[in-house]
Amino acid sequence: NDAAGRSLTTQNCPCLKYWHTSEQFCPPEMGECREMCRENPDAANKIQSPDIKRRLNVSSVADLPPCATSNYCSSNGSGQVEWCYIERATPVGQNDCGNSESSWGFCGKAVRDTPFVHLVDVAVLGHEMRQERLEPDVGTARLTALQAGLNLDMWMRSDTSPTSTTILAGFVYIGTDICAMTCCGLSTLSLETEGVVGTACMLKNITEFGTLHNSISGSQTVTLVFLDMSSLKIGEHTSIDDCMDKCRLQESCKSFMVGYNGSTQLPATPLVCFFFKQNHPYNVYRLDRSGLNETLTLKLTSENMPGYRRNFGEPLSPHSRFFNLHGGIYVSDSGLNARDMIAEPQQEAALSLSTCQDLCISRRDCFAIAYPGCYLLSAAASTRALAQLGQATITMNETLVSTAVYVKQNVDDNVQGITGFRNVHASSDNGLASEAYLNRPGDCIVDSKGIVHFADVWNQQVRQVSGFNLDCLHSYRQFDSRAKYKSDLESFVGATAKASESCSQAADMRSLHELVFEQRSPSELQSKFCNFTNFTGAPTDTSAETFYTSFTRNTMVLCRACQSLSGPQPKVCPPSSMCTCHADLAGLVQTQVFKQCQAPSSLYDPWHIWATSFLSCWWQSPEEAEWFTDPSKRTALQQRLESYR
């Protein structure tokens, strides 16, 4: 509060003590407003309206509820971020509060010190923040009207609005018949709203909605359960700054997404921010199944899989279903309400890209994956992903809207329990990791989203630590020009694709590559990749051992020296596939995205870990560089190599 005791907004603007809340003065971005209160200076005037009287069910000002005099903020019925009208007497320019009676702001402490990273042409596909909304007394007429406006996966359908994002999640059945006891044969639903009387049941698809419809007859009614997106329209009274404030004020909010126009580099219509509980944008990898022998895919072993992974294309940044009703993609951690998914999320395959790709290859109905995580996608989703390259035609002649994501940078990581006994003493569950109590923690593992999962053994829980984690690609910033930024990203994506292709060809390189990615350990690479004699296939006869002892075992040195020779390669040289892998990794290291990638992204990004491990081949034995810098040593090495043809 300020010195006068008035509540302040995030912009340090004072809230109006007695504020009018009729819809006439509500910002349209906020939806319906709280009812008018008695001491409001405008109450006597507004209450003269027959419509206001009827809507509020009052006949005079005395019938209105009293205004709150200690807290001037309103939660607007959402129970989340509160807002208020701003004191009109504030001079224009002072704290940018303005003097318009329709000015408003979010209540709460100043949170401007929480920064955001702005990522363009990317999308968060799921993990959205939603609010539960109950619609009581729904009979057969209302159900019939709703059925015509539902998609197969229970999204409210609209051919006119590209942001029709409400999901019909289920219903509450009141009664004592078999439907009340068994949910009419459907699954039960867990409600966030407390005190609801009746049996809560889940609706997974339009077929189950038909089951509900057929179970209701006569004057019988149910309460429907909708899930509305947490969003904020950008309008006359709102901007991107307000979206940031709303996300800052909610601990569960990790990012928000807006439409993006690449030409103007400004938000695109529809002007609305959607809020998410995750901070990582997704890529979609398309699988060309035309090159697969489908009779063999079910029988492939881990040794055979790498060759088939070449049928996956480069990563694409998909369009979001939240902004593109027909042409966008969406995934969910439950597998529900996601037309693009062919199965539930595959948690066991979410730790590495290659494992998820292998799982997709083994399923004939899988044509793409969303990653990080492991979401198996349908043929239709694969086609929609092509729209990012302008190579797919979407129904309804929909003009696809690209998106930008604003990611909140958490200063501190959060810890929460995900399974086990929740009632043991494990302080700060769902709180700051730095304040959490652990009791003899055991093994841990890092998943593809950068989340650390660990066993809190004596607390009998599996817990996870999550925070702000972006890979090098999505954390890269380039302010010189839009063209330079896009060129740098394309160079990095091209370099990673090239290195992935070449490094999967060399014997033993595939398993070594995955080992570095999954376990984040360079030790095996330093042993086998830097020292050629430790690699499978290296010659072990006496003459070869004499050469390596007298000259070098360093793979990088041998590759460069051998590639400078014309004609057949000497037997002591590494295979060409291995040297190509070396060369492509060297190209990756030269990209601007790699060079400018800093912690924590560099510690999280698997490609940065792989390429940095590769660089360790030099600094392990700096004297190896003398084979290139010392002319006499270089000549002696080349002459000896010639003798081994």
ZATORVEX-435111 format. One record per residue: x, y negated, z of N, C-alpha, C in turn. Coordinates in steps of 0.2 Angstrom, whole numbers, plus 5000, padded with zeros to 4 digits. Atoms other than C-alpha are relative to their C-alpha. Layout:
XYZXYZXYZ/...
This chain:
500450065000500050005000500449945000/499650065000500549824998499949965007/500150034993500649695012499349985002/500750024998498849655011499650075001/500349934999498449845013499650034994/500349975006497849874995500450054998/499649945003498250034987500349984994/499650025006499550024973500050064995/499949955006499650114956500750014999/499349985001501150194949500449944997/499750065002501550024941500049945005/500050054995501449934958499549954999/500550045001499849854953499550015006/500549994995498549824967499350024998/500749985001496849914967499549955002/500650054998495249814967499750045006/500349974994494449844985499350034998/500749985002492649844979500050004992/500050005008492649904961499450034997/500649985003491249934949500250064996/499949945003491150104942499550034995/500549985005489750104930500350024993/499749985006490050184913500249944995/499950055004490050014905500749975001/499350024999491749974913500550065000/499549954999492450144913500450004993/499649985006493950174901499750064997/500349945003493250294888500550065001/499649955000494850384890499950055007/500149974994494350434908499450045000/500649964999492650514904499549965004/500550034995491250494916500349975007/499750034995491550384931499650025007/500349994993491150394950499449955000/500650054999489550314955500149945003/499950074997489350134960499950005007/500150014993489550084978499749945002/500550064998488549964989500349935000/499750074999489849824993500249974993/499850025007490249814974499749934998/500350075002490049624969499650014994/500550005006489249684953499450045001/500649954999488049804961499449974999/500650035000486649684963499849994993/500150015007486749644945499850064996/500149945004486949814938499450045002/500549964998485649894948499349984998/500650025003484349794939499850044994/500249965006484449904924499650075002/500549944999483050034924500450074999/499749945002484250164916500550015006/499649994995485550134930499650035006/500449984995484250154943499850084999/500349935001483550314935500650055001/499449965000485350384933500250025007/499849994993485850354951499550025005/500549984995484150394958499949955006/500150054994484050224968499549954998/500550055001482850084969500349935002/499750074998483949944977500750025002/499349994998485749914982500150035006/499949974994485449974999500050085000/500049925001485150154992500750024998/499449985003486950154985500550025006/499549984995488350244995500549945002/499550064998489550125005500750014996/499450005004491150084996500650025006/499549994995492750155004500549945001/499650064999493750025012500750015002/499349994998495350115017500450034994/499749975006495650205000499649984994/500350035006495250114984500050054994/499949965006495650264973499450054999/500549955001494450384965500350064996/499849945003494850564960499650024994/500449995005493550554947499750074999/500349935000492850724952500550054998/499549955002494450814946500450035005/499649974995495250834962500849994999/499350005002496950794954500349935000/499750075000497650624949499549955001/500550064999496750474956500249944996/499950065004496550314947499549945003/500450054998495750144951500049944995/500050065003495349974944500549955003/499550044998496649844945499849935002/500250064997496449684955500049954994/500050045006495949554942500349935001/499750074999496649404951500850014999/499349995001498449474948500249964993/499850045006499249344936500350054994/499749975006499649404918500750005001/499249995000501449474917500350025007/499749984993501649504936499950085000/500049925000502049694936499650034994/500449985006501149704919499350025002/500649984997499549714929499449974995/500550035004498549604918499449975004/500550034996496949514923499350024997/500649985003495649604913499650045005/500449964995494149674923500050084998/500049935002494349844913500750035001/499349974999496249864918499950055005/500049944996496550024927500750035000/499349964999498050134933499950065005/499949944995498550294942500249985007/499950014993498550284961500650045002/499549964998500150344969500749965000/499450035000501950304973500349984993/499650015006503150234960500450064998/499749945002503750384950500449994994/499750025006504650294936500750035000/499449985000506250374941500150084998/500049945003505750544934500050004993/499950015008506450544916499650064996/500249955005505750634901500450004994/499749995006506550704886499550004994/500550015006505650664869500350054995/499849955005505750814857499550004994/500450015005505050794840499950064995/500249955005504250914827500150075004/500049934996504151054841499350005003/500649984996502651134850500150045005/500249954995502151214866499450044998/500549965003501051354861499550025005/500549984995500251404878500249975006/499950024993500351384897499749935001/500350064999499251234896499649995007/500450014994498451154911499349994999/500850015001496551174912499749995007/500550014994495151134924499450044999/500649965000493751244929499449965000/500650045000492051174925499450055000/500649955000490351264930499449964997/500650035002488751234921499550055002/500549964997487351304931499350004996/500749995003485551364926500050004993/500049985007485951424909499650054998/500549955002484551514901500150034993/499949975007484351604884500049954995/499950065005484051444874500749975000/499350034999485651374880500550054997/499649955002486551534877500050014992/500150005007485851544859500449954996/499750065003486451374855500850005001/499349994999488151414862500350054995/499749945004488451574852500149974993/499950025007488351474836500649965000/499550045000489751364842500750035003/499549974997490951494848500550044995/499549965004492551564840500050075002/500049934998492851754841500450015006/499649994994494151724855499749955005/500350044995492951614865500249925000/499950075000493551444860499449964997/500550035003492251314857500149974993/499850015007492151294838499749934998/500250065003492051124829500449994994/499750015006492351094811500149924999/499950075000492450904814500549975004/499550024995493550884829500650055000/499449955000495350954828500250015007/499849994993495450944847499550035004/500549964996494051064852500350055003/499549954997495051154865499650035006/500349974994493751204878499950084999/500149935000493651394882499550025005/500549974996492151484888500350075004/499749954996492951594902499650065002/500449954997491551684909499349985003/500650024997489951674920499950035007/500149984993489251694937499350025000/500749975000487751814939499850015007/500449994993486551804954499550054999/500549955000485551944958500250075004/499949944997485452124965500050064996/500149955004485252224950500750034998/499449975002486552334941500549954997/499650055004487252184931500449965006/499750044994487652094948500650055003/499549954997488552254954500650024995/499549985005489552294938500249954995/499950055005489652124929499850024993/500349985006488552194916500550054996/499549965003489952314912500649974998/499450045001491252174910500550005005/499550014995492852134919499849945005/500150064995492752024935500449944998/499750065001493351844935500249975006/499850044994494351754948499949935000/500150075001493751584951500449965005/499750054996494651434958499549965004/500550044997493051344963499850045006/500249964994492651394981499349995001/500750004998490951434988499550024995/500549995005490151494972499750075002/500449944998488751614976499950044993/500249965006488551764964500750044998/499549965003489651884954500349974994/499750035006490951804943500350054995/499849965005491251894927500449974994/499650035006492451874912499750014993/500250005007492051844894500750004996/499350005004493551904883499949984992/500150015007492751894866499249994998/500750015002491151854856499550065001/500449944999490552034858499850005007/500250004993490552024877499549945001/500550064999489651854875499350034998/500749975002488251954866499850055005/500249954995488252084880499649955006/500350054995487851934892499349984998/500650035003486551864880499450055001/500549945000485652034879499850025007/500249994993485652044898499649955004/500450054998484751884901499350004997/500750005003482851874899499649965004/500550044997481351774903500349935003/499850064997481751634916500650015004/499449994997483351714922500549954997/499550045002484851604922500750025003/499349994997486751614925500449935000/499550065000488151484928500650024996/499549995005489351474914500749975003/499450024997491251454918500449974994/499650035005492151334906500749985002/499350034999494051294905500249954996/499950065004494351124899500849985001/499350035000496051054894500149945004/499850064997496950934905500349954995/499850055006497150784893499949935002/500150074999497150604892500049964993/500050035006496650504877500449935000/499650065001497750364871499649954996/500450045003496750214868500149935002/499950074999496450024872500449995007/499750014994496950054890500550055002/499549944999498150204889500550004995/499550005004499750234882500450065002/499649954998501150364882500350005007/499850014993501750284898499550035005/500549974996500150334906500050085000/499949935001500350514900500650025005/499449984996502050514908499850005008/500250014993501350444925499550065002/500549954998499950574925500450075001/499649945000501250714922500550005006/499550014994502450644935499650015007/500449994994501050644948499850075002/500249934999500650824946500650055000/499449955000502050954952499950054995/500049955004501351084941500149984993/499950035007501450974925500850004999/499350005002503151014916500149964993/499950035007502750934899499349984997/500650015003501450854888500249994992/500050005007501150854869499649954997/500450055004500550724857500150024993/499949995008500250724838500649954998/499450045002501750654829500149994992/499950025007502050564812500749994999/499350005001503750604806500249944995/499850065004503650454793500149945004/500050064996503250324806500350015007/499749984993504050414821499549975006/500550024995502450364831499550065001/500549954999501050464839499550004994/500449995005499850534826499350015003/500749984998497950554827499950074999/500450034995497050624836500549975006/499550034995497850514849499850025007/500249974993497750624865500750045002/499549974997499050694877499750075003/500249934997498850884882500650025005/499549994995499750934898500150085001/499849934999500751104901500450015006/499649984994501451204915500750034998/499449975002502951254904500449944997/499650065003504451144898500450024993/499649975006505051254883499650004994/500449995006504451224865500250074997/499949935003504251384855500350004993/499949995007504951454839499650064998/500449955002504051574828500550044994/499649965005505051714818499650044996/500549965005504151784803500450074998/499749935002504451974799499750014993/500249975006504452024781500050075000/500149934999503752194782500050044993/499949975007503852224763500750034999/499449965001505652274765500150055005/499949954995505352394779499750074997/500349935001505052584777499650025006/500449994994503552604788500050075003/500049944998503652784789500650025005/499449994996505352764798500049955007/500050054995504952614809499850035007/500249974994504152714823500550055003/499549954998505652834824500749965001/499450035000507052704824500350005007/499750014994508352704837500349945001/499750064999509252564845500649994995/499450015004510752594834499849984993/500250015007509652584818499749934999/500450065000508652424823500449944997/499750065003509952294819500049994993/500050015007509952324801499349974998/500750025001508052294801499849935002/500150074998508152134810500149944995/499950045006508752054794499449984996/500750015004506952054788499749945004/500350064997506551914801500349944997/499850075003506651734794500349965005/499750054995507451584802499449975004/500550034995506551504817499649944997/500550055002505051394813499749975006/500350034995504351264824499249994998/500749995002502451304823499649945001/500550054998500951184822499650035006/500449984994499951184838499250014998/500749995001498151254838499649945004/500350064997497751104850499949944996/500150065004497950984836499850024993/500149975007497651104821499550065001/500549954999496051194823500050074996/500049945005496251314808500750024999/499449985002498051304805500650005005/499550004994498851304822500150065003/499949934996499551444833500049985007/500150014993499251474851500250075003/499949934997499851614863499849995008/500250004993499351654881500350055004/499749954996500151744895499650065002/500549954999498551844898499950044994/500249975006498351884880499349994998/500750015001496551824881500049934996/500150065003495851684870500549984995/499550025004497251694858499950054993/500149975006496751744840500650034997/499449995004498551754834500450065003/499649954996499151884847499750074998/500349935001498952074843500150045006/500049964994499352134861500249955005/499850044995499752064878500749985000/499350025000501351974881500550065002/499649944999502752104881500649975005/499650024995503652054897500750045000/499449955000504852204896500549984994/499550025006505552134879500149925000/500050085000505551944884500749985002/499450024998507351944890500549984994/499550015005508251944873499650004993/500450015007507651894855500150074996/499949945004508352054848499550065002/500449954997507352164860499349994997/500750025002505752074855499950014993/500049995007506152084837499950084998/500149935001506352274838499350025002/500649984998504752294847499549984994/500450025005503852194833500150054994/499849965006504752304819499650075001/500349934998504052464828499250004999/500750005001502252404826499849974993/500250015007501452404809499649935000/500450065000500252264814500349935002/499750064997501552144820500449964994/499750035005502152014807500449935002/499650064997502951874818500050015007/500050004992503451844836500149925002/499950074997503351684846500550015006/499450004995504951654857500249935002/499849954995505551624871499450045003/500549954999504551764879500050054995/500149965006503951894868499250014999/500750005001502251864860500050034992/500049975007501851984845499449974996/500550045004500851894831499850044994/500449975006499651944817500349984994/499850035006499851924799499749934998/500350075001498651774799500549955003/499550044996499851694812500649994996/499450005004501351734801499949954994/500250045006500451644786500049935003/500050074998500051494797500749975002/499350024998501851484803500349974994/499750025006502351454785499849934998/500250075001501351294785500549955002/499450054998502851214794500449984994/499650015006503751234778499649984994/500550025006502251174767499950064995/500149945004502151354760499450045001/500649964999500451404766499449954999/500750045001498651344761499650025006/500449994994497551324777499349994998/500750015001495651344776499849935002/500350064998494551194777500449944997/499650065002495851084768500249965006/499850034994496451044785500749964999/499450045000497850904786500450025006/499749974994499050984798500449945003/499650054996499750874812500650035003/499449984996501450894818500049975007/500050024993501850874837500749985002/499450024996503050794849499950025007/500149974993503350864866500549955005/499750044995503850754881500150055006/499949954995504750864894500349975006/499850034994504950814912500650035003/499449974997506650834919500050005007/500049994993506550904936500750005003/499450014997507950854947500250065004/499949944996507751004958499650064997/500449945002507251184953499550025005/500549984995505751264961500050085000/500049924999505551444968499350025002/500649984999504051544969500050085000/500149935000503551724973499650024995/500449985005502851824959499750075001/500349944998502551994967500350025006/499749984994502752084983499549985006/500450024994502152045001500049925001/500050075000501651865001499949975007/500250034993501251845020500650005004/499450004996503051875025500349935001/499750074999504151725031500549984995/499550025006504851655015499849924999/500250075000504751465018500149974993/500050045006504451345003499950044994/500249975006503651464992499649954996/500350055004503051364977500349935001/499750064998504251234983500749994997/499350015003506051174980500450065002/499549944999507351304978500549995006/499550024995508551204989499750015007/500349994993507251225004499850075001/500349944999506851405002500450045004/499749964996507251535014500050074997/499949935003507951705007500350045006/499749964995508351855017500350064996/499649955004509751965009499750014993/500249995007509351934991500450054996/499649955004509852064979500149984993/499850015007510052084960499549944997/500450055004509451944948500150014993/499950005007509251924930499749934997/500250065003508951774918499650024994/500449985006507551784905500149954995/499950045006507351704888499849925001/500250074999506551544896500449975005/499650034995507951514908499850015007/500249994993507051574923500450065003/499649944997508051674936499550045004/500449954996507151824943500450035005/499649974996507851894959499650045006/500349964995507452024973500249975007/499950024993507251944990499850055004/500149944997507452104998499750015006/500349994994507052085016499449965001/500750045000505651965012499550044996/500449965003504952105002499649974994/500350045005504651994987500550004994/499650025006505251974969499849924999/500150075000505451784967500349974994/499750025006505851674953500249925001/499750075000506851504951499949974993/500150035007506251394937500149925001/499850075000506751214933500049974993/500050045006507151104918500550044996/499549965005507951224904499849994993/500150015007508051174886500750034997/499449985003509251254874500349954996/499650065003510551154864499649974994/500450035006509351134849499549955002/500550044998507951064858500249945005/499750054996509050954870500449954996/499550045004510050874855499649934999/500250075002509850684853500449974995/499650045005510350584838499649944999/500450065000509850404838500249954994/499850045006510750344822499549994995/500550005005509450394810499650075000/500549945000507950514808500350064995/499749955004508850594793500650045002/499449974997510450624802499850055005/500249954994509550704817499750064997/500249945003508650824805500550044997/499449965003510250864796500450045005/499649974995511150904812499650065002/500449954997509751014818500050064994/500049955005509651104801500750044999/499449975000511551134801500150055006/500049954995511451214818499650064999/500449945001510051324814500350044994/499649965005510951374798500650045002/499449964998512551414807499850065005/500249954996511651514820499750064996/500249955004510751614807500550044996/499449975004512351644797500450045005/499649964995513251704813499750065002/500449944998511851814818500050054995/500049955005511851894801500750044999/499349975001513751924799500250045006/499749964994514051974817499650065002/500449944999512652104816500350064996/499749955005513652194802500550045002/499449964998515252234811499850055005/500149954995515352394820500149985007/500050024993515052374839499949935001/500250074999514752194836499349985003/500750014998512852214838499950015007/500149994993512952284855500449955004/499650054997514352164860499649935000/500450075001513252014854499450005005/500650004995511752074864500250005007/499750004994512852104879500149935003/499850074999513451924879499349965001/500750045000511651854876499650025006/500449974994510851964890500349995006/499750004994512051974903500549935002/499650065000512951804900500750015003/499349984997514651884903500450004994/499650005006516051844891500650065001/499449954999517251984898500150054995/499949955005516852114886500249974993/499850035007516951994871500849995001/499350024999518651934878500450064999/499649945000519252114879500050034993/500149965007518552184862500149954994/500050045006518352034851500649964999/499450035000519951944856500650044999/499549955000521052094857499850064995/500349965005520752194841500250085001/499849934999521652354847499550035005/500549974995520252374860499350014996/500649995004518952374846499950074997/500149935003518152534839500249994993/499850005007518952574822500749974999/499350025000520652494826500550064999/499649945001522052604820500450015006/499749984994522952694834500750044998/499449975001524452774825500649975002/499450034997526252744830500249944996/499850065004526652624816499649945001/500450054999525152524819500149975007/499950024993525452514838500749965000/499450035000527252464834499949934997/500250075003526552314823499749965005/500450044995525352254837500549985005/499550024995526752264850500549954998/499550045002527952174840499849934998/500350075002526752034833499449985004/500550024996525052014839499450045000/500749965000523352094844499449965000/500650055000522351934843499650004994/500449995006520951964832499949934995/500150075003520751774827500749994995/499350015003522651774822500050054994/499949955005522551934812499549994994/500550015005520951884803500349944995/499850065004521651714797500650024996/499449985004523351794792499850054995/500249955005522551944783499649974994/500450035006521351834773500449954996/499650045004522751734767500450044994/499749965005523351884757499650024995/500449985006522751934740500150084999/500049935001522352114735499750045006/500249954995521952264746500349975007/499850024993521952224765500550065003/499649954996523352304776499650045005/500449964995522752444787500049975007/500050034993523152344803499649945000/500550065000521952204798499350025003/500749994998520252194806499550014994/500549995006518752244794499849934998/500250065003518152104783499349975004/500650024997516452104792500149965007/499850034993517252064809500349934999/499750065002518251924801499549954998/500550045002516751854793499649975006/500350024994515951854810500449945004/499550054997517451754817499949934997/500050075004517351624803499349975001/500750044999515451594805499949985007/500050034993515651574824500449935000/499650065001517051444820499649954997/500550055003515751354809499549985005/500550024995514451354823500349955005/499750054995515751274835500149934997/499950065003515951134822499449965000/500650045001514151084822499949955006/500150054995513650924831499550025006/500449974995512251014841500450035005/499649974995513551124849500549965003/499550044997514850994852499749955005/500450054995513550874861499650045005/500549964995512651014871500450005007/499750004994512950984889499650045005/500449974994512451064906499449965001/500149934999511151124910499950044994/500249975006510751164892500550054998/499549965002512451234888500150065004/500049944995512351354903499450054998/500649965001510651414897500050034993/500049985007510851424878500450064998/499649945002511351594872500549994995/499650015005512151534857500649965002/499450044997513251414867500450045004/499649954996513751554878500450044996/499649965005514251664863500549964997/499450035004515251534854500549985005/499550024995516051474870500550065002/499649944998516551654874500550014994/499649995006517251664856500649955001/499450055000518351504859500550035006/499649984994519051594875500650044997/499549965004520051704862500749955000/499450055000521251544861500349995006/499750034994521451484878500250065005/499749944996521751664885500750004999/499349995002523451664876500149944995/499950065004523851484870500650014995/499449995004525551554863499850034994/500249975006524551644850500049954994/500050055005524351484841500649994996/499450015003526151484837500150044993/500049965006525851614823499849964994/500250055006525151464813500449945001/499650074999526151314820500750014999/499349995001527851394819500150034993/500049975007528251424800500450065000/499749945000529551554804499650065002/500449954998528351654814499550024995/500649995005526951634801500350044994/499749975006528151694787500150075002/499849934998528751844797499450045001/500649974999526951894801499750024993/500249995007526451884783500450054996/499549955003527951984777499950075003/500149934997527652124789499350034998/500749975002525752134785500150034993/500049985007526252154766500350075000/499749945000527252304771499550065002/500549954998525752394778499450014995/500549995005524752384762499950084998/
